[in-house]
Amino acid sequence: MEELNRLRLGGVVIHMKNDNITYLIGSDTVKVKPLEPYAEIVCDFLNDMSKQLRSDKRIKGYSDVVSLAFWCRKSNIVRLGEEFCSKRIQIGRGLVFHITPSNVPVNFAFSFFFGLLSGNANIVRVPSKEFPQITIICDAINEVIKLDKYRVIRDMTTFISYQRDDEITAYYSSLCDARIIWGGDDTIQNVRKSPMKVRAVEIVFADRYSFC
């Protein structure tokens, strides 16, 4: 309870400097100060993201980015919030470390949005492979997140890219309150070599097989 109150009132600042990390959004400093799920500021941020993406002519060639922009619109986020939220007092867990797949260009954005909607600070490892969709989405996030009204989100958001580096992965894993791993069984087993806090939780997306 003391830790929860500390997070609510002042937050925790995390620093990570490493020459092997590229910062696409944010910096080497992340402020962990959990919000309530589906906070109004987050819903507004995603709605502005939707508008920013839809105004970008580059998305016409990428149906996955168009779908992302449509998903972000406020009416959809409000509907999701109504389905998710209850009358109980709720608050984000703290810091979420996202390890996203290298073969799905927009997955990192959805993972980040759900981390944000659940009230958490987020460190998102973006695929090091170059996809035009990643550039388009990161450009939109950078454009919206720089607005003064979204300073709280800016302070609690960092997108990074790095080649496989167990030391970096271990560092972020040791700090996070939740870890999300996309990428299959091999990736999960390798990342699990890096321990987390005792009370941290983990969500994984293992290999899937279709009868089709």
C-alpha positions as CSV (number, residue, x, y, z in Angstrom):
1,M,0.0,0.0,0.0
2,E,2.9,2.4,0.8
3,E,4.3,1.8,-2.7
4,L,0.9,2.3,-4.3
5,N,0.5,5.7,-2.5
6,R,4.0,6.7,-3.5
7,L,3.2,6.0,-7.1
8,R,-0.1,7.9,-6.9
9,L,1.4,11.0,-5.3
10,G,4.9,11.5,-6.7
11,G,5.7,8.8,-9.1
12,V,9.0,7.1,-9.7
13,V,11.6,8.3,-12.3
14,I,13.6,5.6,-14.2
15,H,16.7,6.3,-16.2
16,M,18.4,4.1,-18.7
17,K,21.4,5.2,-20.8
18,N,22.9,2.9,-23.4
19,D,24.6,3.7,-26.7
20,N,22.9,0.6,-28.3
21,I,19.4,2.0,-27.8
22,T,17.7,4.2,-30.3
23,Y,14.9,6.4,-28.9
24,L,12.0,6.8,-31.4
25,I,9.7,8.5,-28.9
26,G,10.6,9.9,-25.5
27,S,14.0,9.7,-23.9
28,D,16.1,7.7,-21.5
29,T,13.9,9.0,-18.6
30,V,10.4,7.6,-17.9
31,K,8.1,8.8,-15.1
32,V,6.0,6.0,-13.5
33,K,2.9,7.6,-12.1
34,P,-0.1,5.3,-12.7
35,L,-3.5,6.6,-13.9
36,E,-6.9,5.1,-13.6
37,P,-8.0,2.9,-16.5
38,Y,-9.4,4.7,-19.5
39,A,-8.5,8.1,-18.0
40,E,-10.0,11.0,-19.8
41,I,-6.6,12.4,-20.8
42,V,-5.7,9.0,-22.4
43,C,-9.0,8.8,-24.3
44,D,-8.4,12.4,-25.7
45,F,-4.9,11.4,-26.6
46,L,-6.0,8.4,-28.6
47,N,-8.8,10.4,-30.4
48,D,-6.2,13.0,-31.4
49,M,-4.0,10.2,-32.6
50,S,-6.8,9.0,-34.8
51,K,-7.2,12.4,-36.3
52,Q,-3.5,12.8,-36.8
53,L,-3.2,9.5,-38.6
54,R,-6.2,10.0,-40.8
55,S,-4.8,13.4,-41.9
56,D,-1.6,11.7,-43.0
57,K,-1.8,10.9,-46.8
58,R,0.8,8.2,-46.4
59,I,-1.6,5.8,-44.7
60,K,-3.6,5.2,-47.9
61,G,-1.2,2.5,-48.9
62,Y,-1.4,0.7,-45.5
63,S,-4.7,-0.8,-44.5
64,D,-3.3,-1.8,-41.1
65,V,-2.6,1.8,-40.2
66,V,-6.0,2.8,-41.5
67,S,-7.6,0.2,-39.2
68,L,-5.5,1.5,-36.3
69,A,-6.6,5.0,-36.9
70,F,-10.3,3.9,-37.0
71,W,-9.8,1.9,-33.8
72,C,-8.4,4.9,-31.9
73,R,-11.5,7.1,-32.5
74,K,-13.1,8.3,-29.3
75,S,-16.5,6.5,-29.8
76,N,-14.7,3.2,-29.9
77,I,-12.5,3.9,-26.9
78,V,-15.5,5.1,-24.8
79,R,-17.3,1.9,-25.7
80,L,-14.3,-0.2,-24.7
81,G,-14.1,1.7,-21.5
82,E,-17.7,1.1,-20.6
83,E,-17.2,-2.6,-21.1
84,F,-14.0,-2.7,-19.0
85,C,-14.5,-0.3,-16.1
86,S,-16.4,-1.0,-13.0
87,K,-17.3,1.0,-9.9
88,R,-14.3,-0.3,-8.0
89,I,-11.3,1.9,-7.4
90,Q,-8.7,0.9,-10.1
91,I,-5.2,2.1,-10.9
92,G,-2.5,1.0,-13.3
93,R,0.2,-1.4,-12.1
94,G,3.1,1.0,-12.8
95,L,5.6,0.4,-15.6
96,V,4.9,-2.0,-18.5
97,F,7.8,-3.3,-20.6
98,H,6.5,-4.3,-24.1
99,I,8.6,-6.6,-26.3
100,T,6.7,-6.6,-29.6
101,P,7.0,-8.9,-32.6
102,S,9.3,-8.1,-35.5
103,N,6.9,-9.3,-38.2
104,V,3.7,-7.3,-37.5
105,P,4.3,-3.6,-38.2
106,V,1.4,-2.1,-36.1
107,N,1.4,-4.5,-33.2
108,F,3.6,-2.2,-31.1
109,A,1.0,0.6,-31.3
110,F,-1.9,-1.6,-30.1
111,S,0.3,-3.0,-27.3
112,F,1.2,0.6,-26.2
113,F,-2.4,1.8,-26.4
114,F,-3.7,-0.9,-24.2
115,G,-0.8,-0.3,-21.7
116,L,-1.8,3.3,-21.6
117,L,-5.6,2.6,-21.4
118,S,-4.9,0.4,-18.4
119,G,-3.3,3.4,-16.6
120,N,0.4,2.5,-17.0
121,A,3.7,4.1,-17.9
122,N,5.2,2.3,-20.9
123,I,8.5,1.3,-22.4
124,V,7.9,-0.2,-25.8
125,R,10.5,-2.1,-27.7
126,V,9.7,-1.4,-31.4
127,P,10.9,-3.9,-34.1
128,S,14.4,-3.0,-35.3
129,K,13.3,-4.0,-38.8
130,E,12.3,-1.0,-40.8
131,F,8.6,-0.7,-41.7
132,P,7.0,2.4,-43.3
133,Q,4.1,1.9,-40.9
134,I,6.3,2.3,-37.9
135,T,7.6,5.6,-39.2
136,I,4.0,6.8,-39.9
137,I,2.7,5.8,-36.5
138,C,5.7,7.2,-34.5
139,D,5.5,10.5,-36.4
140,A,1.8,10.8,-35.4
141,I,2.5,9.9,-31.8
142,N,5.4,12.4,-31.6
143,E,3.1,15.1,-33.2
144,V,0.3,14.6,-30.7
145,I,2.4,13.8,-27.6
146,K,4.3,17.1,-27.8
147,L,1.1,19.1,-27.0
148,D,1.2,20.6,-23.5
149,K,-2.1,18.9,-22.5
150,Y,-0.4,15.5,-22.9
151,R,2.6,16.2,-20.9
152,V,1.7,13.5,-18.4
153,I,1.6,10.9,-21.2
154,R,4.8,12.2,-22.7
155,D,6.6,11.8,-19.3
156,M,5.5,8.2,-19.0
157,T,6.2,7.0,-22.5
158,T,9.3,5.8,-24.2
159,F,9.7,3.9,-27.5
160,I,13.0,2.2,-28.0
161,S,14.7,0.0,-30.6
162,Y,17.7,-2.2,-30.2
163,Q,19.3,-5.3,-31.7
164,R,19.2,-8.4,-29.5
165,D,20.9,-7.4,-26.2
166,D,20.2,-9.5,-23.2
167,E,21.7,-6.9,-20.8
168,I,19.3,-4.2,-21.9
169,T,16.3,-6.6,-21.8
170,A,17.3,-7.7,-18.3
171,Y,17.6,-4.2,-17.1
172,Y,14.1,-3.1,-18.2
173,S,12.7,-6.5,-17.0
174,S,14.1,-5.8,-13.5
175,L,12.3,-2.5,-13.3
176,C,8.9,-3.3,-14.8
177,D,5.7,-4.1,-12.9
178,A,4.4,-6.0,-15.9
179,R,6.0,-7.5,-19.0
180,I,4.3,-8.2,-22.3
181,I,6.1,-10.6,-24.7
182,W,5.0,-11.1,-28.3
183,G,6.9,-13.3,-30.6
184,G,6.5,-17.0,-29.9
185,D,7.8,-19.7,-27.7
186,D,11.5,-19.2,-28.4
187,T,11.4,-15.4,-27.7
188,I,9.4,-16.0,-24.5
189,Q,11.9,-18.6,-23.2
190,N,14.8,-16.4,-23.9
191,V,13.3,-13.3,-22.3
192,R,12.3,-15.3,-19.2
193,K,15.9,-15.7,-18.4
194,S,15.7,-12.0,-17.3
195,P,14.0,-11.9,-13.8
196,M,11.3,-9.4,-12.9
197,K,10.2,-8.0,-9.5
198,V,8.6,-10.5,-7.3
199,R,5.1,-9.0,-7.7
200,A,5.5,-8.3,-11.4
201,V,3.1,-10.0,-13.8
202,E,3.7,-11.3,-17.3
203,I,1.5,-11.6,-20.3
204,V,2.8,-13.7,-23.2
205,F,1.6,-14.5,-26.7
206,A,3.1,-17.9,-27.5
207,D,3.1,-19.8,-30.8
208,R,-0.3,-20.4,-32.3
209,Y,-1.5,-23.1,-34.7
210,S,-4.6,-22.9,-36.9
211,F,-6.7,-25.9,-38.0
212,C,-7.3,-24.0,-41.3
